[in-house]
């Protein structure tokens, strides 16, 4: 594996918001831009919607067991219905819980407030904040290239004075991530020189 690290003291003149054009993972906003990490490999919005649907069906099936006539008599039947209810409601609730959030991480780069907001989108489309970092808290931005064929490169934020904590914000092609890395470096370094 190779790693390219960004030192925030470099002069990165000429890197503008136009750099984000043509990058599907980035979206310009009035206050900055949004970097959408997208789904993890193997996850899709259809998968989370399916989990919610199947979970709701299981919970309804568990509740429907109590509406079956003439089967409430006898300890054996009652125990089987109770255990099926617990099983269906537990697995159904877990699937509904799994399907609450859209897959993928989202990073909002607010250049006006000089902060990075890391979070996820809920099923209703609202942003759920997981962590917030000031530009000064980010030590560097680095790109980890993966030498294995078919594996995506990764873009990380190195946080803290010692730089021992890395937060993965995006996976994708090396070319796309390099452009995003340069844009992030430009924004972070301009905030330090103000």
NORNORPE-V316550 format. One line per field, one symbol per residue. ss: DSSP state (@ for helix, = for strand, . for the rest). phi: phi as a letter, one per 20 degrees, with the letter a starting at -180 (. if undefined). psi: psi as a letter, one per 30 degrees, with the letter a starting at -180 (. if undefined). A space follows every 50 residues. Layout:
# NORNORPE-V316550
ss: ???
phi: ???
psi: ???
This chain:
# NORNORPE-V316550
ss: .====...........@@@@.....====..=====........@@@@@@ @@@@@@@@@@@@@@@@@.......@@@@@@@@@@@@@@@@@@@@@@@@.. =....=====....========....========@@@========..... ..=======.....========.@@@@@@@@@@@@@@@@@@@..
phi: .dcdddefefedfnedfffffndfedcfcferbdddfmefgndbffffff ffffffffffffffffeffldeeoffffffffffffffffffffffffef dffodcddeeffelbdddaceefeneedfdbccfgfeefaccddedfffn effcdcdednfemedddfdacrffffffffffffffffffffee
psi: klkkkkkggljhkgjlffffkgjffkkklffblkjjfallkfkleeeeee eeeeeeeeeeeeeffffklggfkkeeeeeeeeeeeeeeeeeeeeeeeege kkklkkkjjjfefhlkkkalklffgkkjkelkkleffjelklkjkkfkkf kllkklkkklefgfkkjkfkkaleeeeeeeeeeeeeeeeeefg.
